[in-house]
C-alpha cells in the first residue's frame, strides 16, 4: 500500500517559511495572497495489505517520528 502523510504547523504557530513565501508572492505582484502556510508531504510504500492496519501503523510513525505533535498536525492517506 502507498501511504501519504501531510504535515502542517498547527493554527497559531508562526510559519516563518509561509510568511517568506507570502512576501515573495506579493513582491511578484500577487497581492491577493494571504495566510500562506507551508507544510511537507511524506510518501512511502508499506507491505501491509489491510488499510486499517496500515493507517494505524502510519499513525504510530507520525506520533513517534514524522510529526512534532506539539506544534504540527498531520493527515494520513492510505491507498
C-alpha positions in Angstrom: 0.0 0.0 0.0 1.1 3.6 -0.6 1.0 5.9 2.4 1.0 9.7 2.1 1.4 11.9 5.2 0.7 15.6 5.0 2.3 17.6 7.9 1.5 21.2 8.7 2.1 23.6 11.6 -0.9 23.9 13.8 -3.0 27.1 13.6 -1.5 29.8 15.8 2.1 28.5 15.3 4.2 31.1 13.5 5.0 29.8 10.0 8.2 31.8 9.1 8.6 29.9 5.8 5.0 30.6 4.9 5.4 34.3 5.6 8.5 34.4 3.4 6.6 32.8 0.5 3.7 35.2 1.0 6.1 38.2 0.9 7.8 36.8 -2.2 4.4 36.3 -3.9 3.4 39.9 -3.0 6.7 41.1 -4.5 5.9 39.3 -7.7 2.5 41.1 -8.0 0.1 38.6 -6.3 -1.2 41.0 -3.7 -4.4 39.0 -3.0 -2.5 36.1 -1.5 -2.7 35.9 2.3 -2.2 33.5 5.2 0.3 31.2 3.4 1.2 28.0 5.3 4.0 25.7 4.2 4.0 22.0 5.0 5.6 18.8 3.8 4.4 15.6 2.2 6.0 12.3 3.0 5.2 9.3 0.7 6.2 5.7 1.2 5.1 2.1 0.4 4.0 -0.4 3.1 3.9 -4.2 2.8 0.6 -4.2 4.9 -2.5 -5.0 2.8 -5.2 -4.1 5.3 -6.0 -0.4 5.1 -7.0 0.0 8.7 -3.8 -1.7 10.0 -1.7 0.3 7.6 -3.3 3.6 8.8 -2.7 2.6 12.4 0.9 1.8 11.6 1.5 5.1 9.8 -0.2 7.0 12.7 2.3 5.4 15.1 5.1 6.5 12.8 3.8 10.1 12.8 3.4 10.2 16.5 6.9 8.9 17.1 8.9 10.4 14.2 7.3 12.0 11.2 5.5 14.9 13.0 6.2 17.0 16.1 2.7 16.7 17.5 3.3 19.6 19.9 3.3 22.1 17.0 2.3 20.1 14.0 -0.8 18.3 12.8 -0.9 15.7 10.1 -3.3 13.9 7.7 -2.8 10.3 6.5 -3.9 8.9 3.2 -3.5 5.2 2.6 -4.4 3.6 -0.8 
